[in-house]
Protein backbone atom coordinates (compact mmCIF):
# COMPACT_ATOMS: atom_id res chain seq x y z
CA UNK A 1 0.00 0.00 0.00
CA UNK A 2 2.66 2.49 1.04
CA UNK A 3 4.65 2.20 -2.15
CA UNK A 4 1.61 2.34 -4.43
CA UNK A 5 0.19 5.46 -2.79
CA UNK A 6 3.62 7.09 -2.80
CA UNK A 7 4.26 6.42 -6.47
CA UNK A 8 0.67 7.22 -7.41
CA UNK A 9 1.04 10.70 -6.03
CA UNK A 10 4.45 11.11 -7.63
CA UNK A 11 2.94 11.01 -11.11
CA UNK A 12 2.12 14.16 -12.95
CA UNK A 13 2.77 16.71 -10.23
CA UNK A 14 4.58 19.90 -11.03
CA UNK A 15 7.48 21.49 -9.22
CA UNK A 16 8.29 25.20 -9.27
CA UNK A 17 10.96 27.56 -10.34
CA UNK A 18 12.81 29.86 -8.00
CA UNK A 19 12.38 33.28 -9.64
CA UNK A 20 15.72 34.53 -8.30
CA UNK A 21 17.66 31.61 -9.76
CA UNK A 22 15.54 30.86 -12.81
CA UNK A 23 17.31 32.23 -15.85
CA UNK A 24 14.27 33.44 -17.79
CA UNK A 25 14.87 37.17 -17.57
CA UNK A 26 16.38 37.27 -21.02
CA UNK A 27 13.42 35.44 -22.53
CA UNK A 28 10.95 37.71 -20.74
CA UNK A 29 12.76 40.83 -21.92
CA UNK A 30 12.86 39.53 -25.48
CA UNK A 31 9.17 38.67 -25.57
CA UNK A 32 8.21 41.98 -23.96
CA UNK A 33 10.13 43.89 -26.65
CA UNK A 34 8.42 41.85 -29.38
CA UNK A 35 4.99 42.60 -27.94
CA UNK A 36 5.62 46.34 -28.02
CA UNK A 37 6.38 46.07 -31.75
CA UNK A 38 3.59 43.68 -32.74
CA UNK A 39 -0.08 43.96 -33.57
CA UNK A 40 -2.99 41.63 -34.23
CA UNK A 41 -2.71 37.85 -34.00
CA UNK A 42 1.07 37.98 -33.72
CA UNK A 43 0.92 40.06 -30.51
CA UNK A 44 -1.53 37.64 -28.87
CA UNK A 45 0.63 34.62 -29.76
CA UNK A 46 3.61 36.30 -28.11
CA UNK A 47 1.55 37.20 -25.03
CA UNK A 48 0.60 33.53 -24.69
CA UNK A 49 4.28 32.56 -24.90
CA UNK A 50 5.07 35.12 -22.21
CA UNK A 51 2.29 33.70 -20.04
CA UNK A 52 3.86 30.24 -20.36
CA UNK A 53 7.19 31.60 -19.13
CA UNK A 54 5.56 33.36 -16.17
CA UNK A 55 3.61 30.20 -15.36
CA UNK A 56 6.88 28.55 -14.32
CA UNK A 57 7.34 30.85 -11.37
CA UNK A 58 4.35 33.19 -10.92
CA UNK A 59 0.69 32.21 -11.30
CA UNK A 60 -0.39 35.84 -10.79
CA UNK A 61 1.89 37.16 -13.57
CA UNK A 62 0.68 34.41 -15.90
CA UNK A 63 -2.99 35.25 -15.26
CA UNK A 64 -2.27 38.94 -15.70
CA UNK A 65 -0.61 38.32 -19.08
CA UNK A 66 -3.49 36.11 -20.26
CA UNK A 67 -5.96 38.81 -19.23
CA UNK A 68 -4.05 41.40 -21.27
CA UNK A 69 -4.23 39.07 -24.27
CA UNK A 70 -7.99 38.61 -23.76
CA UNK A 71 -8.61 42.37 -23.52
CA UNK A 72 -6.54 43.01 -26.65
CA UNK A 73 -8.45 40.33 -28.58
CA UNK A 74 -11.74 41.98 -27.58
CA UNK A 75 -10.56 45.42 -28.67
CA UNK A 76 -9.21 44.18 -32.03
CA UNK A 77 -12.11 41.79 -32.66
CA UNK A 78 -9.81 38.77 -32.92
CA UNK A 79 -12.41 36.14 -32.08
CA UNK A 80 -10.31 33.39 -33.71
CA UNK A 81 -7.73 33.77 -30.90
CA UNK A 82 -10.21 33.41 -28.04
CA UNK A 83 -9.80 29.63 -27.84
CA UNK A 84 -6.02 29.81 -27.44
CA UNK A 85 -6.36 32.47 -24.74
CA UNK A 86 -9.00 30.47 -22.85
CA UNK A 87 -6.73 27.40 -22.90
CA UNK A 88 -3.84 29.41 -21.47
CA UNK A 89 -6.07 30.79 -18.72
CA UNK A 90 -7.29 27.27 -17.97
CA UNK A 91 -3.77 25.94 -17.61
CA UNK A 92 -2.87 28.67 -15.15
CA UNK A 93 -6.07 28.23 -13.15
CA UNK A 94 -5.40 24.48 -12.95
CA UNK A 95 -1.88 25.06 -11.68
CA UNK A 96 -3.21 27.35 -8.96
CA UNK A 97 -5.61 24.59 -7.86
CA UNK A 98 -8.84 26.30 -8.97
CA UNK A 99 -10.19 23.32 -10.91
CA UNK A 100 -13.72 24.69 -11.29
CA UNK A 101 -12.38 27.81 -13.00
CA UNK A 102 -9.95 25.72 -15.04
CA UNK A 103 -12.77 23.53 -16.37
CA UNK A 104 -14.82 26.59 -17.28
CA UNK A 105 -11.95 28.16 -19.24
CA UNK A 106 -11.03 24.92 -21.00
CA UNK A 107 -14.59 24.04 -22.00
CA UNK A 108 -14.92 27.51 -23.53
CA UNK A 109 -11.58 26.95 -25.25
CA UNK A 110 -12.72 23.62 -26.73
CA UNK A 111 -15.87 25.18 -28.15
CA UNK A 112 -14.01 28.13 -29.69
CA UNK A 113 -11.19 25.99 -31.12
CA UNK A 114 -13.65 23.53 -32.64
CA UNK A 115 -15.45 26.39 -34.38
CA UNK A 116 -12.19 27.74 -35.83
CA UNK A 117 -10.97 24.21 -36.72
CA UNK A 118 -7.73 24.71 -34.78
CA UNK A 119 -7.21 20.99 -34.23
CA UNK A 120 -3.73 21.18 -32.72
CA UNK A 121 -4.87 23.43 -29.89
CA UNK A 122 -8.16 21.52 -29.61
CA UNK A 123 -6.27 18.28 -28.95
CA UNK A 124 -4.17 20.08 -26.32
CA UNK A 125 -7.34 21.39 -24.69
CA UNK A 126 -8.83 17.92 -24.29
CA UNK A 127 -5.51 16.73 -22.89
CA UNK A 128 -5.58 19.46 -20.27
CA UNK A 129 -9.23 18.78 -19.47
CA UNK A 130 -8.27 15.18 -18.83
CA UNK A 131 -5.56 16.28 -16.43
CA UNK A 132 -7.97 18.45 -14.45
CA UNK A 133 -10.50 15.63 -14.15
CA UNK A 134 -7.71 13.29 -13.04
CA UNK A 135 -6.72 15.67 -10.26
CA UNK A 136 -10.38 15.73 -9.21
CA UNK A 137 -10.33 11.90 -9.12
CA UNK A 138 -12.98 11.76 -11.86
CA UNK A 139 -11.10 9.08 -13.76
CA UNK A 140 -13.86 8.10 -16.21
CA UNK A 141 -14.18 11.70 -17.38
CA UNK A 142 -10.41 11.97 -17.52
CA UNK A 143 -10.12 8.97 -19.84
CA UNK A 144 -12.99 10.32 -21.95
CA UNK A 145 -11.10 13.58 -22.55
CA UNK A 146 -7.85 11.77 -23.36
CA UNK A 147 -9.70 9.58 -25.86
CA UNK A 148 -11.10 12.68 -27.56
CA UNK A 149 -7.60 14.14 -27.78
CA UNK A 150 -6.28 10.87 -29.18
CA UNK A 151 -8.96 10.69 -31.88
CA UNK A 152 -8.22 14.25 -33.03
CA UNK A 153 -4.46 13.66 -32.94
CA UNK A 154 -4.64 10.48 -35.04
CA UNK A 155 -7.16 11.97 -37.47
CA UNK A 156 -4.99 15.01 -38.18
CA UNK A 157 -1.59 13.28 -37.86
CA UNK A 158 -0.56 15.28 -34.79
CA UNK A 159 2.21 12.92 -33.67
CA UNK A 160 3.22 15.15 -30.77
CA UNK A 161 -0.32 15.03 -29.38
CA UNK A 162 -0.47 11.26 -29.90
CA UNK A 163 2.49 10.99 -27.54
CA UNK A 164 0.94 13.40 -25.05
CA UNK A 165 -2.27 11.41 -25.00
CA UNK A 166 -0.39 8.15 -24.43
CA UNK A 167 1.60 9.68 -21.58
CA UNK A 168 -1.40 11.12 -19.78
CA UNK A 169 -3.55 8.04 -20.27
CA UNK A 170 -0.68 6.09 -18.69
CA UNK A 171 -0.94 8.32 -15.62
CA UNK A 172 -4.61 7.40 -15.26
CA UNK A 173 -3.84 3.70 -15.66
CA UNK A 174 -1.28 4.12 -12.90
CA UNK A 175 -3.82 5.80 -10.64
CA UNK A 176 -6.11 2.83 -11.18
CA UNK A 177 -3.32 0.37 -10.37
CA UNK A 178 -3.09 -0.95 -13.94
CA UNK A 179 0.71 -0.92 -14.15
CA UNK A 180 0.97 -3.12 -17.24
CA UNK A 181 -1.10 -0.76 -19.41
CA UNK A 182 0.61 2.21 -17.77
CA UNK A 183 4.02 0.88 -18.78
CA UNK A 184 2.86 0.16 -22.35
CA UNK A 185 1.50 3.69 -22.75
CA UNK A 186 4.62 5.27 -21.26
CA UNK A 187 6.81 3.23 -23.59
CA UNK A 188 4.71 4.38 -26.55
CA UNK A 189 5.33 8.00 -25.56
CA UNK A 190 9.05 7.34 -24.93
CA UNK A 191 9.40 5.91 -28.45
CA UNK A 192 7.73 8.92 -30.09
CA UNK A 193 9.68 11.53 -28.11
CA UNK A 194 12.90 9.72 -28.94
CA UNK A 195 12.03 9.81 -32.64
CA UNK A 196 11.24 13.51 -32.34
CA UNK A 197 14.56 14.15 -30.52
CA UNK A 198 12.56 15.85 -27.75
CA UNK A 199 15.03 15.35 -24.91
CA UNK A 200 13.00 17.18 -22.27
CA UNK A 201 9.76 15.28 -22.70
CA UNK A 202 11.71 12.06 -23.23
CA UNK A 203 13.20 12.65 -19.78
CA UNK A 204 9.74 13.22 -18.28
CA UNK A 205 8.57 9.88 -19.64
CA UNK A 206 11.78 8.24 -18.46
CA UNK A 207 10.99 9.47 -14.95
CA UNK A 208 7.49 7.97 -15.12
CA UNK A 209 8.82 4.67 -16.43
CA UNK A 210 11.17 4.69 -13.46
CA UNK A 211 8.19 5.09 -11.13
CA UNK A 212 6.56 1.99 -12.62
CA UNK A 213 9.79 0.06 -12.09
CA UNK A 214 9.76 1.28 -8.49
CA UNK A 215 6.26 -0.13 -8.09
CA UNK A 216 7.62 -3.43 -9.42
CA UNK A 217 10.41 -3.36 -6.77
CA UNK A 218 13.13 -2.65 -9.32
CA UNK A 219 14.44 0.09 -7.03
CA UNK A 220 17.97 0.49 -8.38
CA UNK A 221 16.72 0.73 -11.95
CA UNK A 222 14.02 3.20 -10.87
CA UNK A 223 16.50 5.46 -9.06
CA UNK A 224 18.89 5.27 -12.00
CA UNK A 225 16.18 6.50 -14.38
CA UNK A 226 15.08 9.30 -12.05
CA UNK A 227 18.64 10.56 -11.67
CA UNK A 228 19.14 10.40 -15.45
CA UNK A 229 15.96 12.44 -15.91
CA UNK A 230 17.13 14.93 -13.25
CA UNK A 231 20.32 15.57 -15.22
CA UNK A 232 18.30 16.47 -18.31
CA UNK A 233 16.06 18.83 -16.33
CA UNK A 234 19.13 20.50 -14.84
CA UNK A 235 20.69 20.87 -18.30
CA UNK A 236 17.53 22.59 -19.55
CA UNK A 237 17.05 24.63 -16.35
CA UNK A 238 13.55 23.14 -16.13
CA UNK A 239 12.86 23.79 -12.46
CA UNK A 240 9.22 22.78 -12.87
CA UNK A 241 10.20 19.19 -13.62
CA UNK A 242 13.04 19.33 -11.12
CA UNK A 243 10.40 19.97 -8.47
CA UNK A 244 8.75 16.69 -9.46
CA UNK A 245 11.91 14.64 -9.65
CA UNK A 246 13.19 15.96 -6.29
CA UNK A 247 10.00 14.73 -4.66
CA UNK A 248 10.18 11.36 -6.43
CA UNK A 249 13.83 10.73 -5.58
CA UNK A 250 13.07 11.72 -2.01
CA UNK A 251 10.39 9.02 -1.87
CA UNK A 252 12.83 6.32 -2.94
CA UNK A 253 15.48 7.46 -0.46
CA UNK A 254 12.84 7.48 2.26
CA UNK A 255 11.07 4.24 1.53
CA UNK A 256 13.71 2.00 -0.06
CA UNK A 257 17.17 3.32 0.89
CA UNK A 258 15.92 4.29 4.38
CA UNK A 259 18.01 7.45 4.28
CA UNK A 260 15.67 10.00 5.90
CA UNK A 261 18.31 12.74 5.87
CA UNK A 262 18.75 12.52 2.12
CA UNK A 263 15.00 12.17 1.62
CA UNK A 264 14.25 15.28 3.69
CA UNK A 265 16.85 17.22 1.70
CA UNK A 266 15.09 16.44 -1.58
CA UNK A 267 11.63 17.07 -0.12
CA UNK A 268 12.58 20.49 1.18
CA UNK A 269 14.02 21.52 -2.19
CA UNK A 270 10.77 20.51 -3.86
CA UNK A 271 8.62 22.24 -1.23
CA UNK A 272 10.60 25.47 -1.50
CA UNK A 273 10.07 25.57 -5.26
CA UNK A 274 6.38 24.81 -5.05
CA UNK A 275 5.69 27.38 -2.34
CA UNK A 276 7.27 30.18 -4.38
CA UNK A 277 5.45 29.06 -7.49
CA UNK A 278 2.07 28.73 -5.81
CA UNK A 279 1.65 25.11 -6.91
CA UNK A 280 -0.94 24.10 -4.31
CA UNK A 281 -1.31 20.47 -5.37
CA UNK A 282 2.43 19.89 -5.37
CA UNK A 283 2.75 21.50 -1.95
CA UNK A 284 0.07 19.18 -0.53
CA UNK A 285 1.98 16.12 -1.73
CA UNK A 286 5.39 17.16 -0.39
CA UNK A 287 4.01 18.36 2.95
CA UNK A 288 2.47 14.91 3.55
CA UNK A 289 5.77 13.26 2.65
CA UNK A 290 7.71 15.44 5.08
CA UNK A 291 5.14 14.63 7.76
CA UNK A 292 6.00 10.94 7.38
CA UNK A 293 9.65 11.57 8.15
CA UNK A 294 8.84 13.33 11.42
CA UNK A 295 6.28 10.63 12.23
CA UNK A 296 8.99 7.98 11.90
CA UNK A 297 11.21 10.03 14.18
CA UNK A 298 8.37 9.99 16.76
CA UNK A 299 8.13 13.79 16.50
CA UNK A 300 4.36 13.58 16.25
CA UNK A 301 3.53 17.24 16.92
CA UNK A 302 5.73 18.33 14.05
CA UNK A 303 4.43 15.54 11.82
CA UNK A 304 0.83 16.64 12.34
CA UNK A 305 1.70 20.24 11.51
CA UNK A 306 2.74 19.09 8.05
CA UNK A 307 -0.18 16.68 7.66
CA UNK A 308 -2.72 19.35 8.62
CA UNK A 309 -1.25 21.81 6.13
CA UNK A 310 -1.41 19.15 3.43
CA UNK A 311 -5.03 18.30 4.27
CA UNK A 312 -6.09 21.96 4.36
CA UNK A 313 -4.63 22.63 0.91
CA UNK A 314 -6.14 19.47 -0.58
CA UNK A 315 -9.61 20.34 0.73
CA UNK A 316 -9.30 23.93 -0.45
CA UNK A 317 -8.43 23.04 -4.05
CA UNK A 318 -10.63 19.92 -4.21
CA UNK A 319 -7.72 17.53 -4.56
CA UNK A 320 -9.42 14.30 -3.43
CA UNK A 321 -6.43 11.98 -3.64
CA UNK A 322 -4.47 14.34 -1.40
CA UNK A 323 -7.37 14.50 1.06
CA UNK A 324 -7.56 10.70 1.33
CA UNK A 325 -3.78 10.45 1.63
CA UNK A 326 -3.44 12.99 4.44
CA UNK A 327 -6.18 11.31 6.47
CA UNK A 328 -4.61 7.91 5.96
CA UNK A 329 -1.14 9.09 7.00
CA UNK A 330 -2.56 10.83 10.09
CA UNK A 331 -4.48 7.67 10.99
CA UNK A 332 -1.29 5.62 10.87
CA UNK A 333 0.57 8.27 12.88
CA UNK A 334 -2.09 8.22 15.62
CA UNK A 335 -1.88 4.43 15.68
CA UNK A 336 1.89 4.60 16.22
CA UNK A 337 1.23 7.16 18.96
CA UNK A 338 -1.23 4.72 20.62
CA UNK A 339 -4.24 7.01 20.00
CA UNK A 340 -6.28 4.17 18.54
CA UNK A 341 -9.76 5.73 18.65
CA UNK A 342 -8.52 8.90 16.92
CA UNK A 343 -6.67 6.72 14.41
CA UNK A 344 -9.94 4.98 13.51
CA UNK A 345 -11.71 8.33 13.10
CA UNK A 346 -9.08 9.51 10.62
CA UNK A 347 -9.07 6.18 8.80
CA UNK A 348 -12.85 6.45 8.46
CA UNK A 349 -12.41 9.90 6.92
CA UNK A 350 -9.93 8.44 4.47
CA UNK A 351 -12.31 5.60 3.59
CA UNK A 352 -15.22 8.00 3.02
CA UNK A 353 -13.26 9.94 0.41
CA UNK A 354 -11.84 6.74 -1.10
CA UNK A 355 -15.25 5.10 -1.50
CA UNK A 356 -16.85 8.29 -2.83
CA UNK A 357 -14.26 8.59 -5.61
CA UNK A 358 -13.47 4.92 -6.20
CA UNK A 359 -9.92 4.91 -4.80
CA UNK A 360 -9.88 1.18 -4.09
CA UNK A 361 -6.18 1.12 -3.23
CA UNK A 362 -7.08 2.42 0.26
CA UNK A 363 -9.72 -0.20 1.10
CA UNK A 364 -7.56 -3.07 2.35
CA UNK A 365 -4.94 -0.95 4.20
CA UNK A 366 -7.64 0.98 6.08
CA UNK A 367 -9.51 -2.24 6.92
CA UNK A 368 -6.37 -3.93 8.28
CA UNK A 369 -5.26 -0.85 10.22
CA UNK A 370 -8.66 -0.58 11.90
CA UNK A 371 -8.52 -4.27 12.93
CA UNK A 372 -5.15 -3.53 14.55
CA UNK A 373 -6.65 -0.57 16.42
CA UNK A 374 -9.68 -2.50 17.71
CA UNK A 375 -7.44 -5.36 18.84
CA UNK A 376 -5.23 -2.90 20.73
CA UNK A 377 -8.30 -1.37 22.43
CA UNK A 378 -9.73 -4.79 23.26
CA UNK A 379 -12.88 -3.91 21.30
CA UNK A 380 -14.07 -7.36 20.19
CA UNK A 381 -17.25 -6.06 18.50
CA UNK A 382 -15.39 -3.49 16.44
CA UNK A 383 -12.70 -6.01 15.55
CA UNK A 384 -15.24 -8.58 14.33
CA UNK A 385 -17.05 -5.97 12.22
CA UNK A 386 -13.80 -5.17 10.42
CA UNK A 387 -12.86 -8.85 10.28
CA UNK A 388 -16.09 -9.61 8.40
CA UNK A 389 -15.04 -7.10 5.75
CA UNK A 390 -11.58 -8.64 5.69
CA UNK A 391 -12.96 -12.19 5.42
CA UNK A 392 -15.46 -11.22 2.72
CA UNK A 393 -12.64 -9.74 0.67
CA UNK A 394 -10.57 -12.90 0.98
CA UNK A 395 -13.62 -15.09 0.29
CA UNK A 396 -14.07 -13.10 -2.92
CA UNK A 397 -10.47 -13.81 -3.81
CA UNK A 398 -11.04 -17.51 -3.16
CA UNK A 399 -14.12 -17.46 -5.39
CA UNK A 400 -12.11 -15.76 -8.13
CA UNK A 401 -9.41 -18.39 -7.69
CA UNK A 402 -12.00 -21.17 -7.98
CA UNK A 403 -13.33 -19.58 -11.16
CA UNK A 404 -9.82 -19.51 -12.61
CA UNK A 405 -9.29 -23.14 -11.66
CA UNK A 406 -12.60 -24.09 -13.33
CA UNK A 407 -11.65 -22.12 -16.42
CA UNK A 408 -8.29 -23.89 -16.55
CA UNK A 409 -10.03 -27.30 -16.23
CA UNK A 410 -12.55 -26.41 -18.94
CA UNK A 411 -9.72 -25.31 -21.21
CA UNK A 412 -7.88 -28.57 -20.59
CA UNK A 413 -11.05 -30.50 -21.45
CA UNK A 414 -11.45 -28.56 -24.68
CA UNK A 415 -7.84 -29.35 -25.51
CA UNK A 416 -8.53 -33.04 -24.93
CA UNK A 417 -11.40 -32.86 -27.41
CA UNK A 418 -9.27 -31.37 -30.14
CA UNK A 419 -6.22 -33.47 -29.28
CA UNK A 420 -6.89 -36.14 -31.98
CA UNK A 421 -7.29 -33.43 -34.60
CA UNK A 422 -4.08 -31.79 -33.42
CA UNK A 423 -2.24 -35.10 -33.57
CA UNK A 424 -3.55 -35.72 -37.11
CA UNK A 425 -2.48 -32.22 -38.11
CA UNK A 426 0.98 -32.76 -36.58
CA UNK A 427 1.30 -36.06 -38.48
CA UNK A 428 0.37 -34.30 -41.73
CA UNK A 429 2.85 -31.52 -41.00
CA UNK A 430 5.63 -34.06 -40.37
CA UNK A 431 4.82 -35.81 -43.66
CA UNK A 432 4.91 -32.49 -45.49
CA UNK A 433 8.20 -31.59 -43.79
CA UNK A 434 9.67 -34.95 -44.92
CA UNK A 435 8.46 -34.40 -48.50
CA UNK A 436 9.84 -30.85 -48.44
CA UNK A 437 13.21 -32.13 -47.21
CA UNK A 438 13.29 -34.76 -49.96
CA UNK A 439 12.42 -32.10 -52.50
CA UNK A 440 15.20 -29.83 -51.24
CA UNK A 441 17.71 -32.72 -51.44
CA UNK A 442 16.57 -33.60 -54.98
CA UNK A 443 16.79 -29.99 -56.12
CA UNK A 444 20.22 -29.66 -54.52
CA UNK A 445 21.43 -32.81 -56.27
CA UNK A 446 20.06 -31.61 -59.61
CA UNK A 447 21.79 -28.23 -59.23
CA UNK A 448 25.02 -30.01 -58.34
CA UNK A 449 24.69 -32.29 -61.38
CA UNK A 450 24.02 -29.32 -63.66
CA UNK A 451 27.02 -27.49 -62.23
CA UNK A 452 29.29 -30.48 -62.83
CA UNK A 453 27.93 -30.85 -66.37
CA UNK A 454 28.47 -27.18 -67.22
CA UNK A 455 31.95 -27.26 -65.68
CA UNK A 456 32.84 -30.41 -67.67
CA UNK A 457 31.66 -28.87 -70.94
CA UNK A 458 33.60 -25.67 -70.26
CA UNK A 459 36.83 -27.62 -69.67
CA UNK A 460 36.23 -29.62 -72.89
CA UNK A 461 35.72 -26.41 -74.90
CA UNK A 462 38.85 -24.87 -73.41
CA UNK A 463 40.85 -27.98 -74.39
CA UNK A 464 39.49 -27.84 -77.94
CA UNK A 465 40.43 -24.15 -78.20
CA UNK A 466 43.96 -24.86 -77.01
CA UNK A 467 44.29 -27.68 -79.54
CA UNK A 468 43.06 -25.45 -82.43
CA UNK A 469 44.74 -22.04 -82.09
CA UNK A 470 43.68 -19.26 -84.47
N, C-alpha and C positions, 0 to 999 in steps of 0.2 A: 504493500500500500504506500509506504513512505516514498519509495523510489518513483512509483508511477505518478503520484500527486506532484512530486518535485519536478519531474521532467515535463509533465503536462503543463505546468505553469511556466516552464522555461521557454515554451514555444511561442514565438510570435510577439514577444513583448519588447518594447522599444527602450533603449537607453537614452541618454541626453548628452548634449554637448556643453562643455564649460565655455561660456561666451568669452572669457578672458583668454583662454588658451586655444580656442577654435579659430583656425586661420581662414576665416571667411570674409574678413574685412575687404580684401581686394576684390572679391567677387561681388560683394554688396555695392562697393563704390562703382564698379564697372556697370552693373545693372542699373544703378541709380542714374548714372550719366546717360545711359542709353534711353531711359524712360523720358528724360528731359528733352531729348531730341526726336522722340517718336510720336506718332499719332495713330489713331485708328486701331485696327486689330493687332498690329505689331506692338503697340504700347501695352495692350492688355496681356499679350503673351509674355512680355518681359516682366510685367507686374506679377504674374502667376509664378514665374521662375524665381523672382525675388521672395515671394511668399514661401516657396519651398525651402529656400535658404534659411529664412527666419524661423521656419518651423522646427529646425534642428536645435534651436536654443531659446526661442521665445514665442510661445503661443500667442501672446498679446500682439506682438509685432506682425506675426503672420496673419492674424485676423484683421488687423488694421490695414495691411496691404491688400488683402482680398476685398475689403470694403471699398477701398479707393478704386480698385478695378471695377467693382460693381457700379459705383456711382458714375464712373467715366463711361461705362457701357450704356447706362441709362441716358446720359447727356448726349452721346453720339449716336444713339439708336442702334447699337450693335447687338441686336437680339441673338445673332448666331453665336456670340461668345458667352451667353448667359450660362449654358451648360457647363463649360469649362470652369467658370468662376464658381458656380455652385458646388462642383466636385472639390475644388480647392478648399472652399469653406467647410465642406463636410469632413475632409481629411483633418483639418485643424481642430474642428469641434470634437471629432472622435479622439484625437490625441489628448485633448483636455479632459476627456471622460464624460462629456455631455453627449451621450449616445442618442437621446431623443432628438436633439438639435441636428446631430450628424445624419440621422436617418432622413429627417425632413429635407436637409440640403441635398443629400444624394438622390433621393427620390425625384426631387425637382430637376436635378442634373440629368438623370436618366431620361426623363420625359423630353427635356429640351434637346439633348444629344440625339435621341431617336428621331425627333422631328427634323433635325439638320443633317441626319445621316452621317454623323461623326462616329463611326463604328469603333475606332481605336479608343477614343475617350469613353465611349459607351461601355466597352468591355472592361475598362479600368473602373468605371463606376460600379458595375455589378460586383467586381472583385472586392472593392472597398465596402460595399453593402454587406457582402458575405462576412467580412472581417468584423464589422460592427455587430452583426447578429451572433457571431461566434462569441464575442466578448460578453454578450448578453445571455449566453448559454442557450440560445435558440438555434440548435444545431440543424434542425430540418430546414429552417429558413436560410441558414447559412449555406448549406449544400445547394439549395435551390438557386441562390444567387450565383454561386460558383459555376453551376451547370449552365446558367444563362450566359455567363461570361465565356465559358468554354465553347458553346455553340457559336457565338458571334466570332470568336477568335479563329475557330476552324473554318467557318464559312468565308471569312475575309482574309484568310492566310496571315493572321497576326501571330507569328511564331512566338514573339516575346510574351504575348498575353496567354498563349497556350501554356508556356512554362509557368507563368504567374498563377494560372488557374490550378495547375498540377500541384504547385507548392502549397497553396492555401488549402486546397482540398485535403492534402496530406496532413495539415495541421488539425483539421476537423477529425480525420480518421484517428489521429493520435489522441485527441480528446476523448474519443469514444472507445479507446483501448484497442483499436484495430491496427496493430503495429505492422502487420504484413502489408496491408494496402497502403499504409503511411509510407513505408520504406519504398514500395514500388513507385508511388507518386513523387517522392523526393528524388529518386534516382532518375525519373523521367525529366524532372526540372534540371537536375545536375547535368544531364546529357545535353540538353538544349543550351544551357548557359555556357557550357564548355565549347560547344560549336560556335556560339556567338562571340566567344572570347570575352565574355562579361565576367571579369575576375571578381568583382565585388559581390554580385548576386550568386555567383558560383560559391563563394566563401560562405554566404548566408545559408545556402542549401547544405553545404558541407557541415556546418554547425548543427543543422537539424538532423542530418544523417547520424552525426555523432551522438545526438540525444537518443535516437532509436537504439543505437548500439549500447548506450548506457542502460537503457531499459532491458536489454538482452544480456546484461552483466558482462559486456565486453568493455570493461572500464578503461583499460589502458588505451585501447583503440579509440574510444570516445574522447578521452582527454587529449589524445594526439590530434584528433580532428579539430577539436575546439581551439587548441593552441595554434594550429595552422591557420584557422579562420581568423583568430585574433591578430596574427601577423599581417594578414591582408587588410583588415580594418585599420590597423595602425598605419600601414603604408598609405592608405587612402585618407587618413585623418577622419574616418567615419566614426565619430564618437557616439552616434546613435546606436550603431551595431555593437560598438565596444561596450556600451551599457548592458546590452543583452549578454554578450559573451562573458563579461565579468561575473554577472550573476550566475550563469550556467557553470562556469569553472568553479566558482565558489561552492556550488551545490556538490560537485564531485569531490572537492577537497573535504567538505564537511561530512558527506555521507559515506564515501568509499575510502578515501585516504585517512580520514579521521584526524585531519590537521585543522583544528578550529581556528588557530591563529591565522593561517593562510586563507581559510575560508572567509573569516571576518574582514580581512584586508580587501578581498575582492568585492564582498558585499558592500562595504562602505564606499568604495570607489563608484560602484553602480548607483547606490543611493544618492550620493552627492550629485552625480550627473542628473539623475531624474528629478531631484528636488529643484535644481536650478532651471530645468527645462519645463517643469510643470506637468510631467508625465505621471498623472495620478495612478493609473493602473500599474505601471512599473514600480512606483513607490510602494504600493500595497503589497506587491509580491516580495520585494526585498526586505521590507520591514518585518514581514512574517518570518522570513528566513533568518534574519538577525535575532528575532525573538527565540528561535530554536536553540541558537548557540548559548544564549544566557540561561535558557531553561536547562540545558544539559550541564551547565556550570552551577546549577541549583540557585542561581540568582533570579528567583521567581518574580520579585517586584519589577526588576528591570525588564525581564522577559515580557511581562504583561503590559508594560508601557508600549513596547513595540507592537505586540499583538493588537492592542486596543486601537492604536493609530492605524494599523492595517485594516482592521474591521470597519472603522469609521470611514475611511476613504472608500472602501469597497461598497459600503451601503450608499454613500453619497453619490457615487457615479453609476450605481446599478450593476456593479461587477459581481455577478452571482458566484462564480467559481472562487473568487477571492473571499467572499463572505463565508462560504462553506469551509474553506481552508482555514481561515482564522479561528472560527469556532471549533474546528476539529483540533487544531494545535493547542488552543487554550484548554480544551477538554483533557487532552493528554497531559498537559502541564499540571493541571489541578489533580489529576490522578497521581502523578509522581510526587506531588506535594501533599498527598493523603487527604485531599478535600474531595471525597468520592461523590457526595451528593451534588456539589457544584459541577464536578466533572460530567456527571450524567446530564445536568441541565444544559451545559454547553454542547455536549454530543447530540442531544435532542435538537438543539437549534441547527446544528450542522445537518442532521438527517432531514429536517423539515425543508431546508433549502435544496438539499440533494434530491429528495423525492419530488419536489415541485418542478425541478428542471432536469430530471432524469440523469443525475450524475451518479450512476450505479457503482462507480469505483469506491464510494464512501460506505456503501451498505454493510459489507462484511466487517471492515475495521471498526465501525461504530458499534455494531452488534457485539463483537468480541470484547471491545473495551468496556462496554456497559456490563457484560457478564462478569468481567474482572472486578468492576466497582461494586456490584451487588454482592459478590462473594466476599470482598473485603469488609463490607458493612454487615455481613451476616443476614442479608435480606433474601431469604429463600424464595419468597413469592416473586420478587423482582427478577431474581436469577432465573427461575423457571420460565417466566414470561419471555425473557431474552433467549433462553435455551430452546424454546419451542421454535422461535424464528431461525435459530442456528440449525436445529435439527431438520426443519422443513427445507432449508436451503440445501443441506447435504442429502436429504431424501430426494430432492429434485435432481441433484447430480447423479445419484444412484439410478434414478429412473432414466436419465439421459444415457448413462452408461449401459443400462439394460437394452435400451433402444439400439445403441450402436452395436452391441453384441448380437442382437437379433438381426440387424441389417447385415452384419458380417456373415452370419449363418445363412441367411437367405441368399446372399451373393455366392457363397460357397455352393449352395444347392443348385443355383442357376448354372454355375460353372460345371457342376457334375452333369447336368442335362446336356450341355453343349460339348462335353468332353469328347464323345465319340466323333462328332463332326470336326472338332479341332484335331483329333488324332488322324482322321482321314485326310484333312487338309495338310497336316504336317507330312504325311506319307507322300501325298501328291507333290508337295514342295520338294521333298528329298529326291523323288524320281526326276522332277524337272531339273534340279540342281545337277544330278548325275548325267542327264542328257546334255545339259549345257556344258558340263566339263568335257564330255566326250566330243562335243562339237568343237570346243576350243582346241582340244588336242588335235582333232582332225584338221582343222583350219591351220593350226601351227605347223603340222607335218606337211601339208600341201604347200604352204608358203616356203618352208625349208626346201622342199623338193624343187619348187620353181626357181628358188635362188640358186640352188646347185646346178640346175639345168642351164640357166642364163649364164652363170659363171663359166660352165664347161664350154658353152658355145663361144663365149668371148675369147677364152684361151685358144680355142681351135682357130678362130678367125685371125687372132694375132699371129699364130704360128704360120697360117697360110700367107699372111702379109709379109712375114719375114722371109718366107721361102720364095716369094715372087716380088722382088723389089721393083720399083718403077724405073 
